[in-house]
Amino acid sequence: MTKKPTLDYLMLIILIGLLMISLLAVYSGTGQYTDGQSFYFARRQLIWYIVSIAIMIGIAYFDYDLLEKWAVYLYILGILLLIYVRYFGIERNGSQRWMDLGFMDLQPSELMKIFLVIYLAAMYKKYGTEKLTFIKSIPLVLKTVAALAIPFILILKQPDLGSALLIAVAALGLLLMSNISNKMVACVVSVLSSGVILVIYLFTYQEEWISKFFEPHQLGRIYSWINPAEYTMNFGYQLRQAMLGIGAGQLTGSGFNQGYQVQSGRVPEAHTDFVFAVIGEEFGFIGGSILIVLYFLLIYRIIVIALKTDDLFGVYICVGIITLLSFQIFQNIAMTIGLMPVTGIALPFISYGGSALITNMLALGLVQSIYVRSKDYMFASENDMAA
C-alpha cells in the first residue's frame, strides 16, 4: 500500500542546520553587550524559529490552491498595510517601516513580497503554458509593471531601497519565466540593461541630479561601495570593518565568540544585516561554505518540488520564492564582502528578527503545501492505476 503524503523532511533537516548556525551567529554577534543581552537575542531567535516552523507546517497542510482565488485580496491587503505604515508606522533610524502589534513589530513590506508573488502567479496561470506572441506578451508585461509599481513606490518611500529592489527582482524573475515570447524577453533584458547603464552614468557624472531621487544615506552607501577608501570613516565604516573581520577569519576562523572585529563592537548590526561577518570571522571560509551549501540544498529542494507539481500556479509560486530567497542570499553576502552596495536586506533564516523569519517560513510553508498536494496527486494516480 502506498504511503500517505508527508512533508519534505529534507527541507526540515536543512532548516535545523540553519537554525543552529543562526543561534550561534546571533549569540556571538551580540557578544559586545556585557549585560546578558546575548542570551536575550539568541533566546528570542529560538522562539521565533519555533513559532515560524509551526506556522510553516500549518501552511503546508493548507490547500494553497485557495490562494489563487484570494490573490487579488491579499495583494490589496498588502497595499493597505503599506499605506498604513506610511502614515502611522513606527520610525527607526530614519525609516518608517514597522507596525506595532504589541507582541512584535510587523514589517508589511515582508508580507508584500509573498502577496505579490501569489498575485503574479495567479495572473500568469491564466495565460496558460502556450508561448505568447510578441504582441500578446505586451499586456502581460504592462500588467506586471502595474502590479509592481504601487508597492515598489510605497516601499521606496519608507525608505527601504533593499526591499523595493527585492520585490522588483521577484517580479522580473517571474516575468522572465512566464510564457512571454523570446523577443519580449530580449526586449525586457535590453531595457533593463539600458536602465542600469543610465543609472551608472547618472551616479558618475550627474550627482546633483541623482540626489533628488535618493536619500542621503542611500547615496552614501552607494558611493562608499564605489569608492570605499574615501568613505571609510562614515558610510563605508561598517563595510570596512566587516571585510577586515572576514579576511581575518581565513580558512577556519578565529573561533566561536573570539572574533576581534565582532566582539569589540566594530561591526554594527552584527546580529542582523551583517551577521555573515560573524560567520566569516569566527568560523572562516569553512563555516561560510557550509552555510552556502545549505542554501544551495534548500534552493535545490524547491526546484525539485516545482518540477514535480502538475499545477502551473504552484510552479510560479516556487519560481517566485526561489527568486526571493536567491536574491536575498546573494545580496546580503555580497554586500558584506564588498561586491554589492550595502542595503537593509537580512540574511534569510540567519539574521535576527521575527518579521523576516516568519515571512521566509511562510514562503517555505507554501512550497511544502505544493509538495504535499503534488504527492496527493501522485498518490491518487497510483491508486487509480492499481484499481
C-alpha positions as CSV (number, residue, x, y, z in Angstrom):
1,M,0.0,0.0,0.0
2,T,1.3,3.4,-0.9
3,K,2.2,5.7,2.0
4,K,0.2,8.9,2.5
5,P,1.9,12.2,1.6
6,T,4.1,13.8,4.2
7,L,6.3,16.9,4.5
8,D,9.6,17.2,2.7
9,Y,11.8,16.2,5.6
10,L,15.0,17.0,3.9
11,M,13.9,20.7,3.9
12,L,13.2,20.4,7.6
13,I,16.7,19.0,8.2
14,I,18.2,21.9,6.2
15,L,16.2,24.3,8.4
16,I,17.5,22.7,11.6
17,G,21.1,23.3,10.2
18,L,20.3,26.9,9.5
19,L,18.7,27.3,13.0
20,M,21.9,26.1,14.7
21,I,24.1,28.5,12.6
22,S,21.6,31.3,13.3
23,L,21.7,30.8,17.1
24,L,25.5,30.7,17.2
25,A,25.8,33.7,15.0
26,V,23.2,35.8,16.8
27,Y,24.6,34.9,20.2
28,S,28.2,35.8,19.1
29,G,27.1,38.8,17.2
30,T,25.7,40.4,20.4
31,G,28.9,39.4,22.4
32,Q,29.9,43.1,22.7
33,Y,26.9,43.5,25.1
34,T,28.0,42.9,28.7
35,D,24.6,42.9,30.3
36,G,23.4,39.4,29.3
37,Q,21.8,40.6,26.1
38,S,23.4,37.8,24.0
39,F,21.2,35.2,25.7
40,Y,18.2,37.5,25.2
41,F,18.7,37.8,21.5
42,A,19.5,34.1,21.0
43,R,16.5,33.1,23.1
44,R,14.2,35.3,21.2
45,Q,15.6,34.0,17.9
46,L,14.9,30.4,19.1
47,I,11.4,31.3,20.0
48,W,10.8,32.9,16.6
49,Y,12.2,29.8,14.9
50,I,9.8,27.5,16.9
51,V,6.8,29.7,16.1
52,S,7.9,30.1,12.4
53,I,8.4,26.4,11.9
54,A,5.0,25.7,13.4
55,I,3.5,28.3,11.0
56,M,5.3,26.6,8.1
57,I,3.9,23.2,9.0
58,G,0.4,24.7,9.4
59,I,0.6,26.3,6.0
60,A,1.9,23.1,4.5
61,Y,-1.4,21.4,5.2
62,F,-3.4,24.3,3.9
63,D,-4.7,24.0,0.4
64,Y,-2.6,26.6,-1.5
65,D,-5.0,26.4,-4.5
66,L,-7.4,28.6,-2.5
67,L,-4.9,31.4,-2.6
68,E,-5.5,31.6,-6.4
69,K,-9.0,32.9,-5.6
70,W,-7.7,35.2,-2.8
71,A,-4.7,36.5,-4.7
72,V,-6.2,39.9,-5.6
73,Y,-7.5,40.4,-2.0
74,L,-4.1,39.5,-0.5
75,Y,-2.4,42.0,-2.9
76,I,-4.9,44.8,-1.8
77,L,-4.3,43.9,1.8
78,G,-0.5,44.3,1.3
79,I,-1.1,47.7,-0.3
80,L,-3.3,48.8,2.5
81,L,-0.7,47.8,5.1
82,L,2.0,49.7,3.3
83,I,-0.2,52.8,3.2
84,Y,-0.9,52.4,6.9
85,V,2.8,52.2,7.7
86,R,3.4,55.2,5.5
87,Y,1.3,57.4,7.8
88,F,1.1,55.6,11.2
89,G,4.1,53.3,11.3
90,I,7.0,53.2,13.7
91,E,10.0,55.1,12.7
92,R,13.5,53.9,13.4
93,N,16.9,55.1,12.1
94,G,15.1,57.4,9.6
95,S,12.9,54.7,8.2
96,Q,9.2,54.2,8.8
97,R,8.7,50.5,8.1
98,W,7.0,48.8,11.1
99,M,3.6,48.3,12.7
100,D,3.4,47.8,16.5
101,L,1.4,44.6,17.1
102,G,2.2,44.6,20.8
103,F,4.0,41.2,20.9
104,M,6.1,42.1,17.9
105,D,6.8,44.7,15.3
106,L,5.5,43.7,11.9
107,Q,7.1,44.9,8.7
108,P,4.4,44.9,6.0
109,S,7.0,45.0,3.2
110,E,8.0,41.5,4.2
111,L,4.4,40.2,3.7
112,M,4.1,42.2,0.5
113,K,6.9,40.0,-1.0
114,I,4.7,36.9,-0.6
115,F,1.5,38.6,-1.6
116,L,3.0,39.9,-4.8
117,V,4.4,36.5,-5.8
118,I,0.9,34.9,-5.2
119,Y,-0.8,37.7,-7.2
120,L,1.6,37.4,-10.1
121,A,1.5,33.6,-10.0
122,A,-2.3,33.6,-10.2
123,M,-2.2,36.2,-13.1
124,Y,0.3,34.2,-15.1
125,K,-1.6,31.0,-14.7
126,K,-4.5,32.5,-16.6
127,Y,-2.2,32.8,-19.7
128,G,-1.6,29.1,-19.7
129,T,1.6,27.4,-21.0
130,E,1.4,28.1,-24.7
131,K,4.1,30.6,-25.8
132,L,2.7,34.0,-26.5
133,T,3.5,36.2,-29.5
134,F,5.3,39.4,-29.0
135,I,2.1,41.4,-29.4
136,K,0.2,39.2,-26.9
137,S,3.1,39.5,-24.5
138,I,2.7,43.3,-24.2
139,P,-0.4,43.2,-21.9
140,L,1.2,40.7,-19.6
141,V,4.3,42.9,-19.3
142,L,2.2,46.0,-18.7
143,K,0.1,44.2,-16.0
144,T,3.3,43.1,-14.3
145,V,4.7,46.6,-14.2
146,A,1.4,48.0,-12.9
147,A,1.2,45.4,-10.2
148,L,4.8,46.1,-9.1
149,A,4.7,49.9,-9.3
150,I,2.4,50.6,-6.4
151,P,4.2,48.5,-3.7
152,F,7.6,49.4,-5.1
153,I,7.0,53.2,-4.7
154,L,5.4,52.8,-1.3
155,I,8.3,50.7,0.0
156,L,10.9,53.0,-1.6
157,K,9.2,56.0,0.2
158,Q,9.7,54.4,3.6
159,P,12.6,54.5,2.6
160,D,13.6,50.8,2.1
161,L,15.6,50.5,-1.1
162,G,16.6,46.9,-0.4
163,S,13.1,45.6,-0.1
164,A,11.9,47.6,-3.1
165,L,14.7,46.1,-5.2
166,L,13.8,42.6,-3.8
167,I,10.1,42.7,-5.0
168,A,11.3,44.1,-8.3
169,V,13.7,41.2,-8.8
170,A,11.0,38.8,-7.8
171,A,8.6,40.2,-10.4
172,L,11.3,40.2,-13.0
173,G,12.2,36.6,-12.3
174,L,8.5,35.5,-12.6
175,L,8.1,37.6,-15.8
176,L,11.1,36.0,-17.5
177,M,9.9,32.5,-16.5
178,S,6.4,33.1,-17.9
179,N,5.3,32.3,-21.4
180,I,6.1,35.7,-23.0
181,S,7.8,35.5,-26.3
182,N,11.6,35.3,-26.7
183,K,11.6,38.6,-28.5
184,M,9.8,40.2,-25.5
185,V,12.4,38.6,-23.1
186,A,15.2,40.1,-25.2
187,C,13.4,43.5,-25.2
188,V,12.9,43.4,-21.4
189,V,16.6,42.5,-20.8
190,S,17.7,45.3,-23.2
191,V,15.5,47.9,-21.4
192,L,16.9,46.8,-18.0
193,S,20.5,46.8,-19.2
194,S,20.0,50.3,-20.6
195,G,18.5,51.4,-17.3
196,V,21.5,50.1,-15.4
197,I,23.9,51.9,-17.8
198,L,21.9,55.1,-17.3
199,V,22.0,54.8,-13.5
200,I,25.7,54.3,-13.6
201,Y,26.2,57.3,-15.8
202,L,24.0,59.5,-13.5
203,F,25.9,58.4,-10.4
204,T,29.2,59.1,-12.1
205,Y,28.5,62.4,-13.9
206,Q,25.2,63.8,-12.6
207,E,25.5,63.5,-8.9
208,E,23.4,66.7,-8.3
209,W,20.5,65.3,-10.4
210,I,20.5,61.8,-8.9
211,S,20.5,63.2,-5.4
212,K,16.8,64.2,-6.0
213,F,15.7,60.6,-6.1
214,F,17.7,59.0,-3.3
215,E,18.1,59.7,0.4
216,P,21.5,61.0,1.6
217,H,22.3,57.7,3.5
218,Q,21.4,55.7,0.4
219,L,23.7,57.8,-1.8
220,G,26.4,57.4,0.9
221,R,26.1,53.6,0.8
222,I,26.4,53.5,-3.0
223,Y,29.3,56.0,-3.1
224,S,31.1,54.1,-0.3
225,W,30.8,50.9,-2.4
226,I,32.1,52.6,-5.5
227,N,35.0,54.3,-3.6
228,P,35.4,52.7,-0.2
229,A,38.7,54.4,0.7
230,E,37.1,57.8,0.6
231,Y,34.2,56.9,3.0
232,T,36.0,54.7,5.5
233,M,35.1,56.8,8.5
234,N,31.4,57.3,7.7
235,F,29.2,55.4,5.3
236,G,31.9,52.9,4.5
237,Y,32.9,52.2,8.1
238,Q,30.5,49.2,8.5
239,L,31.6,47.5,5.3
240,R,35.3,48.1,6.0
241,Q,35.1,46.5,9.5
242,A,33.1,43.6,8.2
243,M,35.7,42.9,5.4
244,L,38.5,43.1,7.9
245,G,36.8,40.6,10.1
246,I,36.0,38.2,7.3
247,G,39.6,38.5,6.0
248,A,40.9,37.7,9.5
249,G,38.8,34.6,9.6
250,Q,40.8,32.9,6.8
251,L,40.2,29.2,6.5
252,T,38.9,28.0,9.9
253,G,38.1,31.3,11.7
254,S,39.2,32.7,15.0
255,G,36.8,30.5,17.0
256,F,33.3,30.9,18.4
257,N,32.9,34.2,20.3
258,Q,36.5,35.0,19.6
259,G,36.2,37.4,16.6
260,Y,38.0,40.6,17.4
261,Q,36.1,42.8,15.0
262,V,32.7,41.5,16.1
263,Q,33.3,41.2,19.8
264,S,34.8,44.7,20.0
265,G,31.6,46.1,18.5
266,R,33.4,47.4,15.4
267,V,30.8,45.8,13.1
268,P,27.4,47.5,13.7
269,E,24.3,45.3,13.3
270,A,26.5,42.2,13.5
271,H,23.4,40.1,14.6
272,T,21.1,41.4,11.9
273,D,22.2,42.7,8.4
274,F,25.9,41.9,8.9
275,V,25.6,38.5,10.5
276,F,27.6,36.9,7.7
277,A,30.6,38.9,9.1
278,V,30.3,36.9,12.3
279,I,30.3,33.6,10.5
280,G,33.2,34.7,8.2
281,E,35.4,35.9,11.1
282,E,34.7,33.2,13.7
283,F,34.1,30.2,11.5
284,G,36.2,31.2,8.5
285,F,35.9,30.0,4.9
286,I,34.8,26.6,6.0
287,G,31.9,27.9,8.1
288,G,30.8,30.3,5.3
289,S,30.9,27.4,2.8
290,I,28.8,25.2,5.0
291,L,26.2,27.9,5.2
292,I,26.2,28.4,1.4
293,V,25.9,24.7,0.8
294,L,22.8,24.6,3.0
295,Y,21.3,27.4,0.9
296,F,22.1,25.6,-2.3
297,L,20.4,22.4,-0.9
298,L,17.3,24.5,0.1
299,I,17.0,26.1,-3.3
300,Y,17.6,22.7,-5.0
301,R,14.7,21.2,-3.0
302,I,12.4,24.0,-4.1
303,I,13.4,23.4,-7.7
304,V,12.7,19.7,-7.4
305,I,9.3,20.4,-5.9
306,A,8.5,22.8,-8.7
307,L,9.4,20.2,-11.3
308,K,7.2,17.6,-9.6
309,T,4.0,19.6,-9.4
310,D,1.4,19.5,-12.2
311,D,-0.1,22.8,-11.2
312,L,1.1,25.9,-13.1
313,F,0.1,28.2,-10.1
314,G,2.3,26.1,-7.8
315,V,5.2,26.3,-10.3
316,Y,5.0,30.1,-10.4
317,I,4.9,30.3,-6.6
318,C,8.0,28.2,-6.4
319,V,9.8,30.3,-9.0
320,G,8.9,33.5,-7.1
321,I,10.1,32.1,-3.8
322,I,13.4,30.8,-5.4
323,T,14.0,34.3,-6.8
324,L,13.2,36.0,-3.5
325,L,15.5,33.7,-1.4
326,S,18.3,33.7,-4.0
327,F,18.5,37.4,-4.3
328,Q,18.4,38.0,-0.6
329,I,21.2,35.4,0.0
330,F,23.3,36.8,-2.8
331,Q,22.8,40.5,-1.9
332,N,23.4,40.1,1.8
333,I,26.6,38.0,1.4
334,A,27.8,40.1,-1.5
335,M,27.3,43.4,0.4
336,T,29.2,42.0,3.4
337,I,32.3,41.3,1.3
338,G,32.1,44.5,-0.8
339,L,30.7,43.0,-4.1
340,M,27.3,44.9,-3.8
341,P,26.2,48.2,-2.1
342,V,25.0,47.9,1.5
343,T,21.3,47.6,1.8
344,G,18.9,46.6,4.6
345,I,18.3,43.1,3.3
346,A,18.7,40.5,6.0
347,L,20.4,37.1,5.5
348,P,17.4,34.6,5.3
349,F,17.0,32.3,8.3
350,I,20.2,33.5,9.9
351,S,19.8,37.2,10.7
352,Y,18.0,38.1,14.0
353,G,14.4,39.3,13.6
354,G,10.8,38.0,13.6
355,S,9.2,39.5,10.6
356,A,11.7,38.3,8.0
357,L,11.9,34.9,9.6
358,I,8.2,34.4,9.7
359,T,7.8,35.6,6.1
360,N,10.5,33.2,4.8
361,M,8.9,30.4,6.7
362,L,5.5,31.3,5.2
363,A,7.2,31.1,1.8
364,L,8.6,27.6,2.6
365,G,5.2,26.6,4.0
366,L,3.7,27.4,0.6
367,V,6.4,25.2,-1.0
368,Q,5.6,22.4,1.4
369,S,1.9,22.8,0.6
370,I,2.7,22.4,-3.1
371,Y,4.8,19.4,-2.2
372,V,2.1,17.8,-0.2
373,R,-0.5,18.4,-2.9
374,S,1.8,17.1,-5.6
375,K,2.2,13.9,-3.6
376,D,-1.6,13.8,-3.1
377,Y,-1.8,13.9,-6.9
378,M,0.7,11.1,-7.3
379,F,-0.9,9.1,-4.5
380,A,-4.3,9.4,-6.2
381,S,-2.8,8.5,-9.6
382,E,-1.1,5.4,-8.2
383,N,-4.4,4.3,-6.6
384,D,-6.2,4.8,-9.9
385,M,-3.6,2.7,-11.7
386,A,-3.9,0.0,-9.1
387,A,-7.7,-0.1,-9.4
